[in-house]
Amino acid sequence: MHYDKLQEHQQKISHLAYAKGQLSWDESTMMPAGGGEIRAKAMATIEGILHQNQTAEWLAESLEKAKEEPLNAWQKKNLGLLAEGFHARKALSQEFVERKTYILSKSEQAWPAFKKNHDWKGFLPTIEKAFGVLKEKAELLGDALGKTPYDALLHQYEPGLTMDFVDPLFSKLKNTLPGLIQEVRGQQEGWELTAFPEASVEEQYKLSISLMKKLGFDFNHGRLDTSAHPFCGGDPRDVRLTTRYDTKDLSTSLMSVLHETGHAMYEQGLPRKWLDQPVGKAIGMAAHESQSLFIEMQICLSQPFLNILSRHLTQKLGQHASFTAENLKARYHRVSPGFIRVDSDELTYPMHVILRYEIEKDLFAGKMTVKDIPERWNSMMQEFLGVNPKEQHGLGCLQDVHWPCGLFGYFPDYTLGAMIAACLRKQMNKDIPTLDQQIEEEDFAPMFSWLRKNFHEHGSHMNTRELLHKVSGSDLDVDVYLDHLKSRYLKP
Amino acid sequence: MHYDKLQEHQQKISHLAYAKGQLSWDESTMMPAGGGEIRAKAMATIEGILHQNQTAEWLAESLEKAKEEPLNAWQKKNLGLLAEGFHARKALSQEFVERKTYILSKSEQAWPAFKKNHDWKGFLPTIEKAFGVLKEKAELLGDALGKTPYDALLHQYEPGLTMDFVDPLFSKLKNTLPGLIQEVRGQQEGWELTAFPEASVEEQYKLSISLMKKLGFDFNHGRLDTSAHPFCGGDPRDVRLTTRYDTKDLSTSLMSVLHETGHAMYEQGLPRKWLDQPVGKAIGMAAHESQSLFIEMQICLSQPFLNILSRHLTQKLGQHASFTAENLKARYHRVSPGFIRVDSDELTYPMHVILRYEIEKDLFAGKMTVKDIPERWNSMMQEFLGVNPKEQHGLGCLQDVHWPCGLFGYFPDYTLGAMIAACLRKQMNKDIPTLDQQIEEEDFAPMFSWLRKNFHEHGSHMNTRELLHKVSGSDLDVDVYLDHLKSRYLKP
């Protein structure tokens, strides 16, 4: 009875969070700039009401008493997640979450213009405010959860994640990747790339839609739009994907749509019965990125899929020298250190993430301040990848929306997701020996059926490492990831 | 102090209502069909939270005590509106408003398919449910406000409106218009209309945007999209207009965009300082329709604007026989009884409204049931306009979204709005003798400046009749409206 009441109350919270998610999607895709102020205020108000509901006095007792009730395994796990959410929320005040939401919404709205103008100095007061409010949150959460502030943030995006777990994995990558990159680049010398023909936004949109349909995206429960930064938002029953188009390079948007489709398929595969409860939601953002990167990196960058893509481009846009499978391989497998994380290849990408992770750790440990970011950024870019954006901060520390909108502690999940994806692929190869052939034949049903059964349908019933262990019999293994990279990029 | 607290609390309510408005806009413009169930549930939850906030226990005492505080005229009026809103809300329960919101949202979602298939029988259980929940609301509100159920609904859309006020006005129209229509049709015999060239959605969208810009719509605080039924939603700081396009007849969408722009200009002209308080919102829907119809009927159907439109179409789409001012006049001034309210001309339009008004009155007085609607509809169409949709209910009683989404009591506001617009135009002609010339020269600034000063900026500080009296020295006068119609449509 207590449990039922908690579950019903949680449904209301889920509806409110859904409304806030819709406002946020609209803010990034539809909202005229002048709507920014009322939008930020309204989102702060809703966050405040969410907070009130999530910290209501009666919850403490009900959460205790519900433990005595006869519950099945999913209900038990759900109760545990509800209790944890309550405990974490209690560490914050309504005044704080309203202030934080307003500050971060305004900061996110302000960011594009400063990025465009490479104006770090102009943006500094705004990003200092955003960091300040996140530091406050991290400290409050950390105190309540018995974690360091930065671990509290890591945990918030991917339950159970700690620096102690991440450090050795990233350390191995940091020691291995630069050499690997150099070796691969040596082998790739002389690779030539034929430029893609110009393609209108309309043409690229249609191309994206047809690829999403090929993969099985359910357009009765989702749509594709345009935003400055691609993302997957909304709700499993109404998933909102976005991308952005470069009319001079259709290859960029294509892969980002496929990436976001991976996120969307995870959402659309979550257990229907539990969608409004924590146990029915995605485990965390490393888990989420594992699904997008499984589709993007493990599937869409593989030769069988590049063959599909080649046929598809020719069919939709006509014959063009750039549409051969060889040229697509040259485009997507070429390793080339650059400034921009989202445009980077599979091998250099983790170095971008590690750079951000190290800066974030030092910021939250008080070893550096926000003011120091550009210098640190540029010197690490030089060290890690041999490139330096100098004063062009729009190509440097201003390139990502994450910090302006307060997503500190999120970046590691991209690379952890890539590792999980590699582990999942290894197991899938064992379970579906004919996978490559199926992909070549454009039959994605067995693959998604495997992902649903082994990953999506579990919701948050287990955490990511438990789930991975259940699926593959092993914990997250950085060597599986490195093996994948070597086998794809190094000639024997 | 009590007043300040009330005002702050109201701001939170306004933010929540804004969020609900955004969800509703998205539902009509963007949402994939499969998102309907969670959308309806979420909107019901938010309506419930709005209700909780609007009926909180402490409000009763604060509303009383605030009366003793030193307040200026706007604050006093605002307090009065807050008290009235509280009183009306108290008549309903949270359970009821959640149920009502869910039922109406689902009913609105279900309507288009039944309309398309002329399937009255199939839609009957749904529309009976929608009417049932509205009847329940009307009775609860009526009891609390000391009004009949239908008067309570009229009042909700346009404060102070009663059947006693509407009946004699509509009775005069009902007695005058059929004869006038016949006379005008006789004079128009032989009028020929050149069909418009086909125009793509993209072309029509661009045309719409350029006309909205011409009128002064602020795109930094609003946008134009597509929906099955044109509407103006959103917030004064982010106004969301919609239209629908017929590629075979660009004239339909054009005028509907201009109509919605009239709504939008009212919203964008409301007093900035008060936007989140009841005193800063539009007075009611008759007032709102007066602004859309002022633009559509009083301005855009006038000869000077048809001249502009002729030049504009030629400039944007090239020379075409249908783009002459004469042909535009033949298109927009031709009186021709038809099935569809939104496609009808200025003279027959009120008959469509009176038909709906009479059906609604009888439904709420228990003189007929929902089952009787089609027969009653068709016989009144025959009587009023000499046309009969028979079993094609999509062209008959299923044509409007209003009843499916619960807007009983709204229709009269269209024709009252047209009357108010005529009265405003009469006064404006006195105050701006060179108005026609200014319009011909595409100078709309003096006109909007007059509307802002005399109408928009007053928010809800006065009700519509008080405001009209202040502006023109007279009450709403049906003869001013009839004079306008005669002078436009009857040759001397």
Boltz contact constraints between the chains, C-beta under 6 A:
constraints:
  - contact:
      token1: [A, 12]
      token2: [B, 45]
      max_distance: 6.0
  - contact:
      token1: [A, 15]
      token2: [B, 42]
      max_distance: 6.0
  - contact:
      token1: [A, 15]
      token2: [B, 45]
      max_distance: 6.0
  - contact:
      token1: [A, 18]
      token2: [B, 42]
      max_distance: 6.0
  - contact:
      token1: [A, 19]
      token2: [B, 19]
      max_distance: 6.0
  - contact:
      token1: [A, 19]
      token2: [B, 42]
      max_distance: 6.0
  - contact:
      token1: [A, 19]
      token2: [B, 46]
      max_distance: 6.0
  - contact:
      token1: [A, 22]
      token2: [B, 23]
      max_distance: 6.0
  - contact:
      token1: [A, 23]
      token2: [B, 22]
      max_distance: 6.0
  - contact:
      token1: [A, 32]
      token2: [B, 220]
      max_distance: 6.0
  - contact:
      token1: [A, 32]
      token2: [B, 221]
      max_distance: 6.0
  - contact:
      token1: [A, 32]
      token2: [B, 222]
      max_distance: 6.0
  - contact:
      token1: [A, 32]
      token2: [B, 223]
      max_distance: 6.0
  - contact:
      token1: [A, 33]
      token2: [B, 220]
      max_distance: 6.0
  - contact:
      token1: [A, 34]
      token2: [B, 220]
      max_distance: 6.0
  - contact:
      token1: [A, 34]
      token2: [B, 221]
      max_distance: 6.0
  - contact:
      token1: [A, 35]
      token2: [B, 237]
      max_distance: 6.0
  - contact:
      token1: [A, 35]
      token2: [B, 238]
      max_distance: 6.0
  - contact:
      token1: [A, 38]
      token2: [B, 235]
      max_distance: 6.0
  - contact:
      token1: [A, 38]
      token2: [B, 237]
      max_distance: 6.0
  - contact:
      token1: [A, 42]
      token2: [B, 15]
      max_distance: 6.0
  - contact:
      token1: [A, 42]
      token2: [B, 18]
      max_distance: 6.0
  - contact:
      token1: [A, 42]
      token2: [B, 19]
      max_distance: 6.0
  - contact:
      token1: [A, 45]
      token2: [B, 12]
      max_distance: 6.0
  - contact:
      token1: [A, 45]
      token2: [B, 15]
      max_distance: 6.0
  - contact:
      token1: [A, 46]
      token2: [B, 19]
      max_distance: 6.0
  - contact:
      token1: [A, 220]
      token2: [B, 32]
      max_distance: 6.0
  - contact:
      token1: [A, 220]
      token2: [B, 33]
      max_distance: 6.0
  - contact:
      token1: [A, 220]
      token2: [B, 34]
      max_distance: 6.0
  - contact:
      token1: [A, 221]
      token2: [B, 32]
      max_distance: 6.0
  - contact:
      token1: [A, 221]
      token2: [B, 34]
      max_distance: 6.0
  - contact:
      token1: [A, 223]
      token2: [B, 32]
      max_distance: 6.0
  - contact:
      token1: [A, 235]
      token2: [B, 38]
      max_distance: 6.0
  - contact:
      token1: [A, 237]
      token2: [B, 35]
      max_distance: 6.0
  - contact:
      token1: [A, 237]
      token2: [B, 38]
      max_distance: 6.0
  - contact:
      token1: [A, 238]
      token2: [B, 35]
      max_distance: 6.0
